[in-house]
């Protein structure tokens, strides 16, 4: 292995992917009733059903950045083996975790002057970040160097597309991304937002549509308009405890565009506390975000 790859738990990769890619994951945290939990623990499977039941009860959940200490521990573990490191972080426009990693890397470089550490601000969230990790692994497997892989990611960063919708506007309202009045009216009229992660890595609305199924279909239609050679892509998808809808959407994507695979996972605890149950997102390579 020419270099190590580290990302954080907001990449929402499955346990199988993490093992297959041979990467390390640094966890963000969330707090319920004063108790702090890790969003990812290596080798452990999380009970998302129980967690989403808690979300549906509107239980207050606080989320925290990745800690300096966890980043430092992960970096040192790889550097001490003699490995260079590529670190892919959650969007700096959505979390301070990227800055924590940047600070740690700058500090730690003083003691590892013979090692190379490169930080990539993915400007993505959830499996959009995870998809960038997947491509980084692919480039590493193709024999690209750390610098070549990082350069490819930076050059193609704006082609990683994240399209999603949410079912319950309460969570966007609670997170300050939607006014209370708009949330109430939207709920009454069954209005669903169409969202994406923009060029600056921010969560941005691209419009609204009336009806849950229509919102999902709109994402799939947009995918067909902007996707690059979809039939040869590995498509990623996440859901907020709505697996039946996610599987139906995945099948529709396969039928329409002939894609070779769709990997589905839950939205993690940190991101879902802001997006809520019923979130559904699609990640792929496209002509533009």
SENUPA-993871 format. One line per 4 residues: number of its first residue (from 1); their letters; for each residue x, y, z of N, C-alpha, C. Coordinates in steps of 0.05 Angstrom, whole numbers, always signed. Atoms other than C-alpha are relative to their C-alpha. Layout:
NUM	a	X/Y/Z/X/Y/Z/X/Y/Z ~ ...
END
This chain:
1	xxxx	+17/-24/+0/+0/+0/+0/+18/+25/+0 ~ -17/-23/+3/+31/+66/-23/-5/+22/+20 ~ +6/-20/-20/-5/+110/+27/-26/-9/+14 ~ +24/+6/-15/-60/+106/+80/-21/+21/-5
5	xxxx	+23/-18/+3/-129/+137/+74/-16/+1/+25 ~ +16/-4/-24/-166/+166/+133/-24/+18/-8 ~ +23/-18/+3/-236/+196/+133/-15/+1/+26 ~ +15/-1/-25/-288/+213/+185/-27/-14/-3
9	xxxx	+24/+16/+0/-353/+179/+204/-23/+12/-16 ~ +21/-12/+16/-396/+228/+165/+1/-9/-29 ~ -1/+11/+27/-374/+192/+101/-21/-22/-4 ~ +23/+19/+1/-429/+141/+119/+6/-25/-16
13	xxxx	-7/+25/+14/-391/+82/+88/-9/-24/+17 ~ +8/+24/-14/-415/+13/+106/+24/-14/+13 ~ -22/+14/-12/-373/-32/+150/+15/-17/-20 ~ -12/+16/+21/-361/-77/+90/+18/+17/-18
17	xxxx	-17/-18/+17/-335/-18/+49/+25/+8/+15 ~ -23/-9/-16/-289/+5/+105/+21/-22/+0 ~ -19/+22/+0/-258/-64/+109/+11/-5/-28 ~ -10/+5/+27/-254/-73/+33/+19/+21/-9
21	xxxx	-17/-23/+9/-223/-4/+22/+26/+1/+16 ~ -24/-1/-18/-173/-15/+79/+6/+29/+8 ~ -3/-27/-8/-184/+54/+107/-5/+2/+30 ~ +5/-6/-29/-188/+85/+177/-21/+22/+2
25	xxxx	+22/-19/-3/-248/+124/+202/+2/+12/+28 ~ -1/-15/-25/-246/+178/+256/-29/+9/+6 ~ +29/-4/-6/-313/+187/+292/-6/+28/+10 ~ +13/-23/-12/-354/+249/+304/-17/-11/+23
29	xxxx	+16/+9/-23/-398/+246/+367/-27/+14/+0 ~ +27/-12/-5/-470/+260/+387/-7/-5/+30 ~ +7/+1/-29/-501/+271/+456/-30/-2/+3 ~ +28/+4/-6/-568/+246/+482/-2/+0/+31
33	xxxx	+4/-1/-29/-591/+265/+553/+26/+1/+15 ~ -25/-4/-14/-521/+286/+572/+21/-22/-4 ~ -20/+21/+5/-487/+222/+549/+10/+2/-29 ~ -12/-3/+26/-438/+226/+491/+6/-28/-12
37	xxxx	-4/+25/+14/-433/+171/+439/+17/+5/-25 ~ -15/-1/+25/-386/+156/+381/-19/-7/-23 ~ +16/+6/+23/-418/+157/+312/+9/-26/-14 ~ -11/+25/+13/-373/+99/+290/+20/-13/+19
41	xxxx	-18/+16/-16/-338/+45/+329/+9/-24/-17 ~ -11/+21/+18/-293/-2/+289/-9/-28/+9 ~ +8/+27/-5/-321/-72/+284/-28/-3/+12 ~ +27/+2/-13/-389/-55/+315/-21/+8/-19
45	xxxx	+23/-7/+16/-456/-54/+281/-19/+17/+18 ~ +17/-18/-16/-503/+2/+303/-30/-6/-5 ~ +29/+5/+1/-578/-6/+318/-14/+25/-9 ~ +12/-24/+10/-606/+47/+272/-30/+2/+5
49	xxxx	+29/+0/-5/-678/+26/+283/-6/+14/+26 ~ +4/-12/-26/-674/+45/+356/+6/+30/-1 ~ -7/-28/+1/-639/+110/+340/-20/+17/-15 ~ +20/-16/+15/-689/+132/+288/-27/+2/+14
53	xxxx	+24/-3/-17/-746/+117/+335/+3/+23/+19 ~ -6/-23/-18/-713/+167/+382/-2/+26/-16 ~ +3/-24/+17/-708/+217/+325/-29/+7/-4 ~ +29/-5/+6/-782/+209/+310/-14/+11/+24
57	xxxx	+12/-11/-24/-798/+226/+382/+8/+29/+5 ~ -10/-28/-1/-763/+293/+369/+18/+5/+25 ~ -19/-2/-22/-713/+278/+425/+23/+19/-8 ~ -22/-18/+6/-661/+335/+428/+27/-16/-1
61	xxxx	-26/+14/+4/-594/+309/+401/+20/+21/-8 ~ -22/-19/+6/-530/+350/+402/+22/-15/-15 ~ -23/+12/+14/-473/+336/+354/+25/+16/+4 ~ -26/-13/-5/-399/+351/+361/+19/-6/-22
65	xxxx	-21/+4/+20/-339/+358/+316/+16/-25/+6 ~ -21/+20/-6/-287/+304/+309/+20/+13/+19 ~ -19/-12/-20/-238/+314/+366/+28/-1/-11 ~ -28/-2/+7/-166/+335/+357/+14/-25/+8
69	xxxx	-14/+24/-10/-144/+275/+399/-5/-24/-17 ~ +6/+23/+17/-180/+224/+355/+14/+2/-27 ~ -14/-4/+25/-151/+255/+292/+30/-6/+4 ~ -29/+4/-5/-81/+256/+323/+6/-30/+3
73	xxxx	-5/+29/-4/-86/+183/+345/-1/-15/-26 ~ +2/+14/+26/-109/+160/+276/+24/+6/-18 ~ -23/-8/+16/-54/+199/+241/+26/-13/+9 ~ -25/+11/-11/+2/+176/+287/+2/-30/-4
77	xxxx	+0/+29/+4/-19/+103/+280/+10/-7/-28 ~ -9/+5/+28/-8/+107/+205/+29/+11/-5 ~ -27/-12/+4/+53/+153/+206/+22/-17/+14 ~ -20/+17/-14/+88/+109/+257/+6/-26/-14
81	xxxx	-5/+24/+17/+82/+51/+208/+18/+7/-24 ~ -15/-9/+23/+120/+93/+158/-16/+7/-24 ~ +18/-6/+22/+59/+109/+116/-5/+30/-3 ~ +10/-27/+5/+42/+175/+83/-31/-2/+2
85	xxxx	+28/+0/-6/-31/+196/+94/-16/+20/-18 ~ +20/-17/+13/-89/+223/+53/-24/+1/+18 ~ +22/-4/-19/-143/+252/+98/-23/+14/-14 ~ +23/-12/+14/-212/+265/+68/-21/+7/+21
89	xxxx	+17/-10/-22/-257/+308/+113/-28/+7/-10 ~ +27/-11/+3/-331/+326/+119/+2/+29/-8 ~ +0/-28/+10/-347/+392/+84/+5/+21/+21 ~ -7/-22/-18/-316/+453/+117/-23/+19/+3
93	xxxx	+22/-19/-1/-380/+491/+101/-23/-11/+18 ~ +21/+12/-16/-422/+443/+143/+10/-7/+28 ~ -11/+8/-26/-375/+426/+201/+28/+12/+4 ~ -27/-9/-7/-313/+451/+237/+20/-23/+1
97	xxxx	-17/+23/-2/-285/+380/+234/+24/+2/-19 ~ -22/-3/+19/-243/+397/+173/+22/+18/+11 ~ -20/-18/-12/-209/+454/+210/+14/-13/+23 ~ -14/+16/-21/-195/+408/+269/+21/-17/-12
101	xxxx	-19/+18/+13/-161/+359/+222/+23/+17/-11 ~ -21/-17/+11/-123/+416/+188/+19/+9/+22 ~ -17/-9/-22/-98/+442/+254/+18/-22/+10 ~ -15/+23/-10/-76/+373/+277/+22/-7/-19
105	xxxx	-20/+7/+20/-40/+359/+212/+23/+20/+0 ~ -21/-21/-1/-2/+425/+216/+18/-4/+24 ~ -16/+5/-25/+20/+409/+287/+17/-25/-2 ~ -13/+26/+0/+38/+337/+275/+23/-2/-20
109	xxxx	-20/+0/+21/+80/+351/+213/+28/+5/+12 ~ -26/-7/-12/+135/+379/+258/+15/-25/+10 ~ -12/+24/-10/+148/+310/+286/+3/-23/-21 ~ -1/+20/+21/+141/+272/+220/+9/+14/-26
113	xxxx	-9/-16/+22/+182/+314/+172/+6/-17/-25 ~ -6/+17/+22/+198/+254/+129/-25/-13/-12 ~ +25/+11/+10/+125/+237/+118/-17/+21/-13 ~ +18/-18/+14/+73/+268/+72/-29/-4/+10
117	xxxx	+28/+1/-8/+3/+285/+97/-15/+21/-16 ~ +16/-18/+17/-49/+315/+50/-29/-1/+9 ~ +28/-2/-8/-118/+340/+72/-17/+8/-24 ~ +20/-7/+21/-176/+341/+23/-26/+8/+14
121	xxxx	+26/-9/-9/-236/+383/+42/-19/-9/-22 ~ +16/+11/+21/-287/+342/+4/-22/+19/-10 ~ +23/-18/+6/-340/+398/+5/-24/-18/-5 ~ +22/+19/+3/-387/+339/+11/-9/-10/+27
125	xxxx	+11/+11/-24/-430/+304/+62/-9/-28/-5 ~ +10/+27/+1/-451/+233/+77/+14/-16/-22 ~ -13/+17/+20/-438/+184/+20/+11/+15/-24 ~ -14/-16/+19/-418/+241/-25/+30/+1/+7
129	xxxx	-26/+2/-11/-357/+244/+19/+11/-28/-3 ~ -8/+28/+2/-356/+168/+19/+7/-7/-29 ~ -6/+6/+28/-357/+167/-57/+28/+11/-8 ~ -27/-10/+4/-295/+211/-58/+21/-19/+12
133	xxxx	-18/+20/-12/-262/+161/-11/+3/-24/-19 ~ +0/+23/+18/-281/+105/-59/+18/+5/-24 ~ -17/-6/+24/-248/+140/-118/+29/+3/+9 ~ -28/-1/-9/-186/+155/-76/+12/-28/+3
137	xxxx	-9/+28/-2/-181/+81/-61/+5/-12/-28 ~ -4/+10/+28/-190/+65/-135/+26/+10/-12 ~ -25/-12/+11/-134/+113/-154/+24/-12/+13 ~ -22/+13/-14/-89/+83/-101/+5/-28/-11
141	xxxx	-3/+27/+11/-103/+14/-128/+10/-1/-28 ~ -11/-2/+27/-87/+37/-198/+30/+7/+0 ~ -28/-6/-2/-18/+56/-173/+7/+29/+1 ~ -6/-28/-2/-25/+131/-168/+12/+6/+27
145	xxxx	-13/-8/-25/+18/+165/-115/-20/+16/+17 ~ +16/-17/-17/-10/+204/-57/-5/+27/-13 ~ +3/-27/+12/+2/+271/-92/-17/-2/-26 ~ +16/+3/+25/-28/+245/-158/-29/-5/+7
149	xxxx	+28/+5/-8/-90/+219/-122/-13/+25/+10 ~ +10/-25/-11/-99/+284/-84/-6/+20/-22 ~ +4/-19/+22/-91/+324/-148/-24/-8/-17 ~ +24/+9/+15/-143/+281/-184/-26/+7/+15
153	xxxx	+24/-7/-16/-193/+291/-127/-6/+30/-1 ~ +5/-29/+1/-183/+366/-127/-10/+8/-28 ~ +8/-7/+28/-190/+369/-203/-29/-8/-5 ~ +26/+11/+6/-254/+328/-202/-21/+5/+22
157	xxxx	+17/-4/-24/-284/+352/-136/-28/+10/-7 ~ +26/-11/+7/-340/+391/-169/-18/-18/-17 ~ +16/+20/+15/-364/+329/-207/-13/-20/+18 ~ +13/+18/-19/-384/+292/-144/-27/+13/+8
161	xxxx	+27/-11/-2/-460/+303/-141/-15/-13/+23 ~ +17/+10/-22/-505/+297/-80/-28/+13/-3 ~ +27/-9/+3/-580/+302/-91/-17/-13/+22 ~ +16/+13/-20/-630/+291/-35/-25/+16/+7
165	xxxx	+25/-12/-10/-697/+305/-4/-5/-10/+28 ~ +6/+8/-27/-725/+301/+66/-31/-3/+2 ~ +29/+5/-3/-793/+278/+91/-13/+17/+22 ~ +10/-15/-22/-801/+317/+156/+15/+26/+3
169	xxxx	-13/-27/+0/-787/+392/+153/+8/+9/+28 ~ -7/-7/-27/-782/+395/+229/+30/+2/+5 ~ -28/+2/-6/-709/+376/+229/+16/+23/-13 ~ -13/-23/+13/-688/+429/+178/-7/+25/+15
173	xxxx	+8/-24/-16/-727/+480/+219/+16/+1/+26 ~ -14/+0/-25/-694/+458/+284/+30/+7/-4 ~ -27/-7/+6/-626/+464/+251/+5/+28/-11 ~ -2/-28/+9/-641/+535/+229/+2/+3/-30
177	xxxx	-1/-1/+29/-643/+518/+155/-26/+6/-14 ~ +27/-5/+10/-717/+532/+148/-15/+15/+21 ~ +15/-15/-20/-763/+583/+181/-24/-16/+10 ~ +22/+15/-11/-818/+559/+226/-25/+2/-16
181	xxxx	+24/-5/+16/-873/+589/+182/+1/-17/-25 ~ -3/+15/+25/-846/+556/+119/-3/-30/+7 ~ +2/+28/-7/-840/+489/+155/-29/-8/+5 ~ +28/+6/-6/-912/+492/+180/-17/-1/-26
185	xxxx	+15/+0/+25/-941/+511/+112/+9/-23/-18 ~ -9/+22/+16/-897/+460/+77/-11/-26/+9 ~ +10/+25/-11/-920/+405/+123/-30/-3/-7 ~ +28/+1/+6/-993/+422/+113/-5/-6/-29
189	xxxx	+4/+4/+29/-987/+424/+37/+16/-23/-11 ~ -15/+23/+9/-942/+362/+34/+22/+9/-20 ~ -22/-10/+16/-886/+404/+3/+26/-13/+8 ~ -26/+13/-6/-819/+368/-2/+22/+16/-14
193	xxxx	-22/-15/+13/-753/+405/-14/+18/-18/-16 ~ -20/+13/+16/-704/+385/-68/+26/+14/+7 ~ -25/-13/-10/-633/+397/-42/+24/-13/-13 ~ -25/+12/+8/-561/+387/-61/+22/+13/+16
197	xxxx	-23/-12/-12/-491/+402/-35/+14/+16/-23 ~ -9/-18/+22/-466/+462/-76/+30/+0/-2 ~ -29/-1/+6/-397/+480/-102/+17/+8/+24 ~ -14/-9/-24/-378/+511/-35/-4/-20/+23
201	xxxx	+4/+20/-20/-400/+449/+3/-23/+6/+19 ~ +23/-7/-17/-463/+480/+31/-25/-15/-8 ~ +26/+12/+5/-532/+449/+37/-18/+22/-12 ~ +15/-20/+14/-575/+486/-14/-25/-11/-13
205	xxxx	+25/+9/+12/-646/+481/-38/+0/+7/-30 ~ +2/-5/+29/-657/+474/-113/-29/+3/-9 ~ +28/-3/+6/-733/+477/-109/-17/-17/+19 ~ +19/+16/-16/-794/+444/-79/-19/-15/-19
209	xxxx	+20/+15/+16/-845/+394/-103/-21/-12/+19 ~ +21/+10/-18/-911/+369/-76/-3/-30/-2 ~ +3/+29/-1/-912/+297/-55/+27/-14/+3 ~ -24/+14/-7/-861/+248/-28/+12/-15/-25
213	xxxx	-10/+15/+23/-856/+202/-89/+10/+18/-22 ~ -8/-18/+21/-852/+260/-136/+28/+12/+6 ~ -26/-11/-8/-793/+288/-97/+22/-20/-6 ~ -20/+21/+5/-755/+221/-103/+4/-2/-30
217	xxxx	-2/+2/+29/-772/+216/-177/+15/+24/-12 ~ -14/-23/+10/-746/+287/-187/+30/-3/+3 ~ -28/+5/-4/-679/+267/-158/+11/-19/-21 ~ -9/+19/+20/-674/+208/-205/+1/+12/-27
221	xxxx	+0/-14/+26/-693/+251/-265/+24/+18/-2 ~ -23/-18/+1/-640/+302/-247/+26/-16/-3 ~ -23/+17/+3/-590/+246/-241/+5/-7/-29 ~ -2/+7/+28/-605/+225/-312/+9/+23/-18
225	xxxx	-7/-24/+15/-595/+297/-336/+30/+7/+3 ~ -27/-10/-5/-527/+308/-305/+21/-23/+4 ~ -19/+23/-4/-496/+238/-294/+18/-5/-23 ~ -19/+6/+21/-434/+219/-332/+3/-31/-2
229	xxxx	-3/+29/+5/-435/+149/-363/-10/-17/+24 ~ +11/+12/-24/-481/+125/-308/+2/-31/+1 ~ +1/+30/+0/-482/+52/-330/+27/-12/+10 ~ -26/+10/-9/-408/+46/-312/+8/+11/+27
233	xxxx	-6/-11/-27/-413/+80/-244/-10/-18/+22 ~ +10/+12/-25/-420/+53/-174/-15/+23/+14 ~ +17/-21/-12/-478/+94/-146/-3/-5/+30 ~ +4/+2/-29/-483/+108/-72/-27/+13/+8
237	xxxx	+25/-10/-9/-548/+121/-35/-2/-3/+31 ~ +6/+3/-29/-568/+135/+38/-29/+6/+5 ~ +28/-5/-8/-634/+135/+73/-3/+4/+30 ~ +5/-5/-28/-663/+158/+138/-22/-19/+10
241	xxxx	+19/+21/-9/-697/+92/+159/-24/-1/-18 ~ +21/+4/+20/-737/+87/+95/+10/-19/-22 ~ -14/+19/+18/-704/+26/+64/-17/-9/-24 ~ +17/+9/+22/-764/+5/+22/+0/+21/-22
245	xxxx	-1/-22/+20/-765/+73/-13/+28/+1/-14 ~ -27/+0/+11/-689/+70/-22/+4/-22/-20 ~ -3/+23/+17/-691/+1/-52/-17/+3/-26 ~ +17/-5/+24/-748/+21/-99/+14/+20/-18
249	xxxx	-15/-20/+16/-708/+82/-121/+24/-12/-13 ~ -24/+13/+11/-646/+40/-131/-8/-17/-24 ~ +9/+16/+23/-684/-8/-176/-8/+17/-24 ~ +8/-17/+22/-713/+49/-216/+25/+12/-14
253	xxxx	-25/-10/+12/-643/+78/-226/+13/-21/-17 ~ -11/+22/+16/-619/+10/-250/-15/-4/-26 ~ +17/+4/+23/-678/+3/-297/+3/+22/-20 ~ -1/-23/+18/-672/+73/-326/+28/+4/-12
257	xxxx	-26/-8/+9/-597/+81/-331/+20/-23/-2 ~ -17/+23/+3/-568/+11/-329/+25/+0/+17 ~ -23/-2/-17/-521/+26/-272/+8/-28/+10 ~ -9/+26/-7/-478/-32/-249/-4/-7/+29
261	xxxx	+5/+5/-29/-488/-24/-174/-10/+24/+14 ~ +9/-21/-18/-523/+17/-121/+4/-10/+28 ~ -5/+7/-28/-496/+14/-50/-17/+18/+18 ~ +18/-15/-18/-546/+34/+3/+8/-3/+29
265	xxxx	-6/+1/-29/-533/+53/+75/-18/+21/+14 ~ +14/-20/-16/-565/+92/+132/+15/+26/+0 ~ -13/-26/-8/-553/+166/+143/+9/-3/+29 ~ -11/+5/-27/-509/+166/+204/-13/+17/+21
269	xxxx	+13/-13/-23/-528/+192/+273/+4/+30/+0 ~ -5/-29/-1/-495/+260/+266/-15/+15/-21 ~ +14/-14/+22/-523/+280/+198/-30/-3/+3 ~ +29/+4/-2/-591/+249/+210/-14/+17/+22
273	xxxx	+12/-17/-21/-601/+290/+273/-7/+28/-11 ~ +7/-25/+13/-604/+350/+225/-18/-3/-24 ~ +17/+5/+23/-639/+318/+166/-26/-15/+6 ~ +24/+14/-9/-687/+272/+202/-7/-26/-14
277	xxxx	+10/+25/+13/-723/+206/+186/-12/+7/-28 ~ +12/-4/+26/-744/+198/+114/+19/+14/-20 ~ -19/-12/+19/-682/+231/+84/+8/-21/-21 ~ -9/+18/+21/-663/+200/+18/+19/+15/-19
281	xxxx	-21/-15/+16/-600/+219/-21/+13/-19/-20 ~ -14/+14/+21/-565/+197/-85/+26/+14/-6 ~ -26/-11/+5/-491/+206/-99/+12/-13/-25 ~ -11/+10/+26/-457/+199/-167/+19/+21/-12
285	xxxx	-16/-19/+14/-409/+231/-215/-16/+13/-23 ~ +16/-14/+20/-439/+285/-259/+15/+23/-13 ~ -14/-22/+14/-423/+343/-305/+4/+24/+18 ~ -3/-22/-19/-433/+392/-248/-17/-7/+25
289	x	+15/+5/-25/-458/+393/-176/-29/+10/-3
END
